[in-house]
């Protein structure tokens, strides 16, 4: 018998008058009936001895109850958008996905990736179902910004000299827009750095190209997020 964590299982045997169950974890509703309810917190093997009024009539059965853990549901990092703009949300952790607030979702609400359109701060909850039909939930908060540049600041200078101050290109406020794209160019328009979803991890542009330090100069970047773009020049200084 296979169940999900937190569920119960009905055990059942027949053919006798008396039933004696071994209950190693104390998780049976009764140990002297034919059909106790098992509530194990982990996979458990139960044994039942079946007898009647004849001394030699005896049978023994083993029943294994496998407890499957819930999936690791992940609705993604909290994010922000502009009122009325389409925003893509992507969950992970299972085989099937069911999002709440279907009236705020463009198209199907049973896809791993959905497009939402909201006018005010909204929380979305996704139910994730795995191959064992076990479920778990996670939520993501979508905030509405009147002006994204209230929280997101452009950067125009980095000084990668190893003093741990302004050594890398990092944007204050970009955590509000984890789904973004950064492209850095040199003065001839050659791409020297490109990354989708910049800053949620530890990867930053540090004034190098393919691991080699770039000369002090003026470079250019485009940061794309939501329906907006920041196009700026950035000065790279070295001691």
ABEGO torsion letter per residue (X at the ends): XBBBBGBBBBBBBBGBABBBBBBAAGABABAABABBBBBBABBBBBBBBBBBABAABBBBBBBBBBBBBBBBBBAEBBBBBBBGBBBBBBBBGBABBBBBGAAABBEBAABABBBBBBABBBBBBBBBBBAAGBBBBBBBBBBBBABAAAABBBBABBBBAGAGBGABBBBBGAAABABBBBBBBBAAGBBABBBBGBGABABBBAGBBGGBBBBBBBBBBBBBBEABBBBBBBBBBBX
